[in-house]
Amino acid sequence: MTKVLIATEKPFAAAAIEGIKKINAEAGFETILLEKYTDPNDLVKAVADVDALIIRSDKATRQVIEAGKNLKIIVRAGAGFDNIDLAAATEKGIVAMNTPGQNSNAVAELTFGMLVFMARDNFKGGSGTELKGKKLGIHAYGNVGKNVARIAKGFSMEVYAFDPFVSKEIIEKDGVTVVNTVEELYSTCQYISLNIPATEKTKKSINFELLSKMPKGATVINTARKEVIDEEGLKKFFVERPDFKYVSDIAPDCNSELLQFGNRCYSTPKKQGAETSEANINAGLAAANQIVKFIKNGDRTCQVNK
């Protein structure tokens, strides 16, 4: 019998677990749970004889992957997949997947929650600014970016986007203005929604030089990854531009030295982009369905280590 391990330090919602179990049972698969574990070795032991692994922010390291003697597929229930050692998975012929789009609305709504929070002086009673008529730049127009654009339209913002991997026609169809370079995006927009993945090309790409192009009163909202920020450049920019604000869902991004900038820098206590009941359930069920389709039919639609 095919064994599916759900390994989650932060467990899925109860409804998600029940849904995953039902999907697995209908496929003739066995469900194994490893929840709220604190020792990484617990995951190494649990993966020893399973065929499939579902994780959230848990790390599928080389050690975990090599311990999975029967492992055929790993699914990260969420959009990012940098917590999977893709090289190790590929070496062992294991398919790695994510569940794109399942938490995109949740992340987009958090983006605007944080944006309003910063625009209104951290709700501390000071005079804030309105978003209506302001220019919002979307850096990466994937599933999250599309939802950010939809919400921004409701705020009557002018929306711009840069994404070399998405066609101009797709972006313009949503009523969004396409810019040709990342520099143009940052120089045009007072607000930037940062949604890029952490790759070798994007790590530390949000640096002093790029931020310096932003207009007065600029704010960057980062729901992507900590690694894409050049923190030294960010600190330098904070010093030189007292009008600049930065807010992130990458705890503890605004910690240590960045705390000196007070209300201008804020991060959530822990990563919360996907922390809604709906996103939790959607991602869990999508992961289970993708495993069934792969095991039964060889479907690799969401594979990320091609």
N, C-alpha and C positions, 0 to 999 in steps of 0.2 A: 504493500500500500504506500502511495506517495505521502510523505510527511512534510507538512508545512509548519515551520517555526515562526511565531510572531515574537520578536525580541524587542521589547520597548521599555527603556528606562522610564520614560514618560508614557504611561499606557494610553491606548486608544480609549475612546468613550465606550461605555458598555454596549451601546447600540451597534457600534462598529464591530466589536468583537463578536457579537451575536450574528451579525450579517456575514462576517468573514467565515465563521464556523458553518453557517448555512450553505454558503457558496462551496466551501470545501467538502461538506458532507454530500451535497448533490453531485459533486464530481467524483466521489468515492475517495476523497483525501482525508487524512488525519490531521487535526490541528493540535499543535503543541504551543503552550504559552510560557514565556519567560518575561515577567513584568517586574518593574521597580528593582531591578538588580543593581548592585553598587560595585561589584567586582567584575572587570572586563573578562576575567577568566571564566566566569559563569557562562558568558556567551560562547566562548571557545569550546567549553564542554558541551553545551546544549546543541551546537551545530554539528556535532560529530557524525550523526547518522540521518540527517534530514535531507530532503531533496530540494526544498525551497525555503527562502528566508525573506521575511518582511520586517523592515526596520523603519524607524522614523529618523530621529537625529543620532541614533546609535551608530557606532563606527564599525563598518565591515572592513577591518584591517587585513593585512596580508596573513597575520596569524590566524584570524578567524576563518578566512577563506581557505587556507591550507588545512585547517582542522576539519573542514566540511568535506569529508571523503566522498559523499554521495551528492554534494551540492551541484545543482544544475542552473539555478536562477536566484538572483537577489533582487528584490524590489524595494526601492526607497519610496515610502509613501509620502510624497511631496515633490516639489519641483527640483530643488538642488540635489546633487548627487556627489558632492565632493567628500562625503563621509564614506564613500566606497572606494577601496583601492582598485581602480579600474585595470591597472596593469596586471595586478595579481589575478584578478578575475579572468582577464583575457588569456593569460598564460595557462590557466586551468580549464579553459573552454567553458567558463561559466558566463551566462548572460546576465548583464546588469541592466536594470530598468529604473525609471522614475515614473511618477504619475502626473504628467503635465496638465495644468489647468484646474486641478481639483481644489486647490486652495487659493486660486488667483483672485477671486472676489474678496476673500477674507483679507488678503494682503493689501489689496487696493483700498478697502475701507479703512484699514489701519493707517495707510499712507495719509488719507485725508484727516483722520482723527489727529495724527501727529502734526499735520500741516496747520490745521485750525488752532491746535494747542500753541504752536510757536507764533502764529500770526496774532494771537490774542495774549501775548506776553505771559505765557505759561499759566494763564487763568489767575494771575496774582493781582488783578485790579488795575494794571496800567493800561494806557491807551494802545490799542492794537491796530491792525489794518484789516481791510476786507479783501477777499479773494476775487470778487467780481471784477472782470475786466483785466485782471493780471495775466501775465504770460507764464504758462507752465510748460516746461520741457520734459519730455519722457525719454530717458536714456535707456533704450532697448524696448522694442515694441512687441513683446511676446504676450502671453496670456495675461500677466499682471498689467503690463503696459496698456493693453486694450481696455481693461477694466478701469484703470486710472483715468484714461481719456474719457470714458463714458461718464464717470462721476464728475470729472472736471467740467464737462459740458453742463451738468446740472448746476454748477456754481457760476456759470456764465464766464468761464475763463477762456482765454485764447490758448489753444493747445498746439504744441509743436512736438515733433519726434525725430529722433535719429536712430536708425537701425539698418546697417548695411546688409543684413541678412533677410530683411522683409521688403517686399516690393513696394514701390511708391504707390501703386494702384490700390493695394490693400489698405495702406495707412490713410490715403486721401479719401477712400470710400467711407471712412469713419469720421470725416470732417476734420481731420487733423492735418496741419501743415508740415510737410516734410522739409528738413534741412539736410544739406549735403555733407556736412562735417560735424564732428563732435564739438569743435571749437565754435562753430556757428550757433549750435544749440545753447552752449553756456553763455555766449555773449549776448544772445537774444532774450533769454528767459530769466526772470527774477526768481522763479522757483524751478527746481530740478527734482524729478522723481527718478531715483537711481535704482535700476532693476537688472543691471548686468551680472552675469555669472562670474565667478572667480576662475580665470584661466591664466595661463602664462602671459598672455597678451594684455589682460585687463588688471592684473594685480598691481596695485599702487599707481594705476593710471589716473586716478582722481587726485591730482597733485596741485601744488601751488600755482604752477603756470596756467593750468586749465581753470582753476577756481578764480584766478586773477582776472579772467575775462568776464566774470559775471557782473551785472549792473548793481547799483546801490540797492541796499535792502535785500540782498540775496539770501535764499534759504535752500539748503540741500536736504532732501529726505531720503535716507538710505534704508531700504528694506531688502537689500541684496546681501552682500557679504562684507565683512570687516576687511578682508584682504585687498579689496579693490581700492581702499583709501591709503594714500601716502600720509601717514599720521604726522610725520615731521612737517610735511608741507601744509597739512591742515592746521597744525599749531601755529606755524608761521603766518598763515593767512588770517587766523583769528586775531593775532597781534596787530597786523597791518590794516585789517578791515573791521573796525568795531561795529559796523552795521550788519555783519554777516552772522547767520545762524545755521546750525547743523543739528539735525535730529535723526536718530537711527533706531532700528529694531535689532541692533547687533550688540547686545549687552556683553561686557561692560564697556562699550565703545567710548562713552563720555565719562571715563573714569580717570583716576590719577591726575596727570598734569592738565588734562582738558577740563577738569572740574573748576579750575580757576576762572573760566569764562562764564560761569554762572548760568543765567537763564538763556544764554545764547547757545548752549550745548546741552542736549538731553538725549538719553537713551532709555529704552524700556528696561525694567529690571531683569528680564530674560526675554529670549526671542519669542515673540507673540504673533507673528504674521499669520501663521496657520492655526492659531489657538482659538478656533470657534468650533462649536459642536458640529456644524454643517461641514466644514472643511475636514475635520477629523474623520467623520463618517465617510465622506466622499472619497478621501484618499485611501482609507483602509479597504473599502469595497473595491475600488479601482485596482489596488494592488492584488487582491485575491482573484479578481476576474482575469487580470493579465497573466497570473501564474497558471490558471486553468487553461487559458487559451494557448499558452506556450507549451505546457506539458501535453495537452491533448492534440493540438494542431500545429505546433511549431511557430506560432505567431510571435514575431519579434518587433512589432510595431513601435514600441516605446524603448527599444534597446539603446543604451547610451555608450556602450563600448564596442561599437562596430569597427 
